Amino acid sequence: MSKNNDVQQESLFIPVTASDKLHLRRISRQHQGPPVLLVHGSIENGKIFYTKSGKGFAPFLARHGYDVFVADLRGRGKSTPSISRFSDFGLSHTLQEDFPAIIRKIKELKGDVPQYWGAHSWGGVLMLAYLARPTEPVQVQAMSFFASKRRISISSLKKFLMVDVVWNWTSKVVIAGMGWLPARHMRIGSDSETRLTHRQTHEWVVQQKWLDWHDGFDYAAALKSITLPPTLYLTGAQDDVLGHPVDVQHLMQETGCHNCEFKLLSRRNGNMHDYGHIDILTHHDAQRDHFLTVLEWFEKNKQLATFKPESGSAG
């Protein structure tokens, strides 16, 4: 266990199969406060939310009274084993096995109390998909997503190079040869992806309807049929591909957006910077800027009714 400015950090490991363990980084002051679950996006790991020295969104929330749990999804970060050509899991395993195991662990430590959820990029899509038909019941009080989108509808030269050339074509060639996507070694991300995760992610990014890969379950229709927790969507004015404001708002519309807000982080709107896809979480000024906006969102929604989906309620 490490301490920085009275904030403690410790690593928890959760078995999900005979060989796979998930890493959960717990960051808090004496394990006090409401639980927060943070989930990273594609070709990332949980370090997008924290550093050992106490910087980042997770330590920020901990210093303001929350008990924060940062997930490394299967094979990423400190989860074991790391992704390789032998890894055969995908997003379906994330939703059906990883999320339930993480939720059970938090409930074991904190009790079945309302949780606050936050995510970066693709992590927000996974959280919404889980809430559309959860397998482990969970109470969620409020959510905040940084640069989360499902589809990429915009067109630009930068999008063509980043998505069509690198993510779609080059990555598929690499995966065909190696059996997995070593994104960090390719310098296109912070962590690796499996063959199946890459394929399932690609299908959701390009398809018009948000359908399950196996049984055709309509996630958008399910989300529109329930009242989700109050959700704050943020993206930066410099995020012109992976979290483009148009596509973030498309995701909001897919959920029905019964109680949500959208904020574009820019100097024009009163923020300190025009943020991009990564520095929306890593910029040293974020804690004096939009992190406070998220904190206010969580605080103002503490007294509202808690979202309580039942296991399999939408499926």
NULOPA-64554 format. One record per residue (C-alpha): residue number from 1; z, y, x. Coordinates in pm, whole numbers, always signed. Layout:
<rs>
k:Z:Y:X
NUM:Z:Y:X
...
</rs>
This chain:
<rs>
k:Z:Y:X
1:+0:+0:+0
2:-87:+348:+130
3:+50:+688:+31
4:-114:+1031:+39
5:+65:+1338:-98
6:+298:+1112:-301
7:-1:+925:-449
8:+8:+550:-389
9:-294:+327:-342
10:-296:-51:-356
11:-556:-324:-392
12:-537:-586:-667
13:-762:-893:-680
14:-861:-1067:-1002
15:-1014:-1417:-1005
16:-1313:-1444:-1242
17:-1464:-1773:-1124
18:-1361:-2049:-884
19:-1510:-1845:-599
20:-1537:-1482:-719
21:-1260:-1221:-713
22:-1282:-864:-842
23:-1119:-581:-652
24:-924:-322:-849
25:-789:-18:-663
26:-474:+118:-825
27:-400:+484:-754
28:-96:+650:-907
29:+244:+811:-863
30:+499:+530:-890
31:+269:+346:-1135
32:+353:+600:-1402
33:+132:+749:-1670
34:-142:+635:-1908
35:-395:+391:-1759
36:-743:+506:-1663
37:-1028:+264:-1587
38:-1314:+394:-1368
39:-1640:+202:-1320
40:-1916:+279:-1070
41:-2292:+263:-1121
42:-2583:+65:-974
43:-2610:+13:-595
44:-2258:+161:-569
45:-1895:+57:-550
46:-1562:+209:-647
47:-1541:+432:-339
48:-1747:+690:-529
49:-1413:+776:-698
50:-1168:+787:-405
51:-1100:+793:-32
52:-806:+645:+155
53:-698:+999:+246
54:-652:+1085:-122
55:-973:+1273:-204
56:-1184:+1214:-512
57:-1162:+1189:-889
58:-917:+897:-902
59:-649:+1060:-678
60:-704:+1384:-872
61:-615:+1210:-1199
62:-321:+1033:-1033
63:-179:+1365:-915
64:-198:+1483:-1276
65:+7:+1196:-1413
66:-236:+908:-1474
67:-223:+549:-1350
68:-579:+495:-1230
69:-762:+164:-1184
70:-1094:+179:-996
71:-1313:-129:-1029
72:-1541:-285:-772
73:-1775:-491:-988
74:-1851:-844:-876
75:-1976:-869:-519
76:-1942:-495:-450
77:-1691:-306:-240
78:-1389:-522:-164
79:-1471:-780:-431
80:-1538:-1120:-278
81:-1767:-1275:-180
82:-2017:-997:-108
83:-2359:-1018:-271
84:-2607:-1244:-94
85:-2913:-1453:-174
86:-2675:-1711:-323
87:-2540:-1467:-585
88:-2666:-1566:-930
89:-2478:-1327:-1160
90:-2607:-1025:-1349
91:-2509:-758:-1600
92:-2450:-1021:-1869
93:-2170:-1162:-1650
94:-2031:-810:-1601
95:-2000:-765:-1977
96:-1886:-1116:-2071
97:-1658:-1198:-1775
98:-1580:-904:-1545
99:-1486:-640:-1801
100:-1257:-875:-1998
101:-1081:-983:-1676
102:-1025:-620:-1572
103:-898:-521:-1918
104:-658:-818:-1925
105:-521:-722:-1584
106:-455:-364:-1689
107:-288:-484:-2009
108:-76:-726:-1804
109:+47:-437:-1586
110:+69:-159:-1846
111:+96:-336:-2180
112:-153:-306:-2465
113:-151:+75:-2461
114:-441:+319:-2502
115:-660:+350:-2196
116:-883:+632:-2077
117:-1224:+532:-1947
118:-1454:+705:-1700
119:-1775:+608:-1526
120:-2052:+723:-1298
121:-2418:+674:-1387
122:-2493:+313:-1494
123:-2121:+242:-1528
124:-2121:+448:-1848
125:-2400:+234:-1994
126:-2199:-80:-1919
127:-1885:+63:-2078
128:-2074:+154:-2395
129:-2242:-187:-2407
130:-1904:-356:-2376
131:-1755:-150:-2660
132:-2051:-244:-2881
133:-1923:-603:-2885
134:-1606:-655:-2682
135:-1476:-1000:-2600
136:-1128:-878:-2501
137:-979:-620:-2741
138:-898:-285:-2584
139:-765:+48:-2706
140:-959:+345:-2568
141:-830:+697:-2625
142:-1110:+903:-2467
143:-1398:+866:-2221
144:-1583:+1079:-1968
145:-1915:+987:-1809
146:-2069:+1149:-1502
147:-2452:+1150:-1502
148:-2483:+843:-1727
149:-2821:+758:-1877
150:-2987:+436:-1995
151:-3359:+518:-1993
152:-3549:+738:-1752
153:-3801:+918:-1969
154:-3879:+1219:-1752
155:-4186:+1238:-1528
156:-4208:+1405:-1186
157:-4324:+1329:-835
158:-3964:+1275:-726
159:-3908:+1030:-1012
160:-4229:+845:-921
161:-4117:+804:-559
162:-3752:+719:-628
163:-3789:+497:-933
164:-4143:+365:-955
165:-4209:+318:-582
166:-3866:+246:-431
167:-3663:+92:-717
168:-3939:-88:-902
169:-4202:-186:-645
170:-4036:-186:-300
171:-3710:-337:-425
172:-3893:-618:-604
173:-4081:-702:-284
174:-3754:-708:-85
175:-3581:-923:-347
176:-3873:-1165:-354
177:-3836:-1214:+21
178:-3458:-1201:+63
179:-3325:-1313:-275
180:-3109:-999:-320
181:-3127:-621:-278
182:-2946:-494:+37
183:-2950:-134:-85
184:-2711:+1:+179
185:-2924:-136:+464
186:-3232:+11:+293
187:-3045:+343:+273
188:-3102:+376:-100
189:-2743:+318:-210
190:-2386:+233:-112
191:-2386:-135:-206
192:-2605:-432:-290
193:-2742:-579:-613
194:-2829:-932:-713
195:-3175:-1038:-819
196:-3060:-1082:-1181
197:-2871:-751:-1192
198:-3178:-566:-1066
199:-3401:-733:-1327
200:-3163:-676:-1618
201:-3105:-313:-1518
202:-3480:-253:-1491
203:-3538:-398:-1839
204:-3283:-165:-1996
205:-3421:+138:-1811
206:-3778:+85:-1931
207:-3741:-62:-2282
208:-3743:+172:-2582
209:-3482:-25:-2775
210:-3145:-112:-2622
211:-3154:-488:-2675
212:-2963:-775:-2518
213:-3161:-985:-2270
214:-3069:-1316:-2436
215:-3021:-1280:-2811
216:-3179:-943:-2891
217:-2849:-783:-2998
218:-2912:-412:-3069
219:-2650:-215:-2878
220:-2759:+124:-3009
221:-2740:+8:-3371
222:-2395:-141:-3311
223:-2265:+177:-3145
224:-2394:+393:-3429
225:-2209:+174:-3679
226:-1867:+242:-3524
227:-1674:+553:-3432
228:-1643:+561:-3055
229:-1364:+737:-2864
230:-1422:+1107:-2796
231:-1669:+1111:-2508
232:-1752:+1386:-2261
233:-2092:+1362:-2091
234:-2140:+1567:-1775
235:-2436:+1600:-1543
236:-2544:+1844:-1273
237:-2827:+2096:-1273
238:-2956:+1942:-948
239:-2958:+1587:-1090
240:-3329:+1587:-1167
241:-3400:+1210:-1180
242:-3110:+964:-1207
243:-2895:+1175:-1437
244:-3146:+1418:-1580
245:-2993:+1623:-1865
246:-3267:+1508:-2105
247:-3192:+1140:-2043
248:-2815:+1187:-2055
249:-2855:+1345:-2398
250:-3082:+1058:-2503
251:-2796:+819:-2429
252:-2562:+1033:-2637
253:-2803:+1014:-2928
254:-2829:+636:-2897
255:-2454:+607:-2954
256:-2458:+823:-3266
257:-2248:+1085:-3084
258:-1988:+1116:-3361
259:-1733:+1289:-3137
260:-1891:+1382:-2807
261:-1975:+1684:-2595
262:-2236:+1751:-2327
263:-2184:+1982:-2030
264:-2447:+2081:-1776
265:-2271:+2167:-1452
266:-2439:+2472:-1301
267:-2368:+2814:-1160
268:-2539:+2962:-1463
269:-2285:+2788:-1687
270:-1989:+2909:-1482
271:-1945:+2619:-1240
272:-1906:+2662:-867
273:-2225:+2473:-780
274:-2542:+2316:-918
275:-2430:+1955:-871
276:-2645:+1650:-799
277:-2612:+1282:-880
278:-2360:+1193:-609
279:-2178:+1516:-527
280:-2084:+1551:-893
281:-1799:+1322:-781
282:-1779:+1376:-404
283:-1806:+1754:-363
284:-1486:+1903:-218
285:-1488:+2176:-486
286:-1509:+1931:-778
287:-1129:+1914:-815
288:-1119:+2292:-863
289:-1417:+2285:-1095
290:-1530:+2023:-1346
291:-1257:+1766:-1271
292:-1032:+2012:-1454
293:-1273:+2000:-1749
294:-1236:+1621:-1768
295:-859:+1650:-1739
296:-856:+1894:-2030
297:-1075:+1655:-2230
298:-831:+1367:-2178
299:-530:+1584:-2255
300:-666:+1739:-2574
301:-759:+1398:-2713
302:-421:+1234:-2653
303:-307:+1283:-3009
304:-619:+1159:-3183
305:-651:+813:-3337
306:-721:+544:-3079
307:-1044:+344:-3076
308:-946:-20:-3142
309:-1242:-258:-3159
310:-1167:-621:-3236
311:-1294:-906:-3023
312:-1650:-980:-3128
313:-1629:-718:-3405
314:-1985:-596:-3358
315:-2145:-923:-3269
</rs>
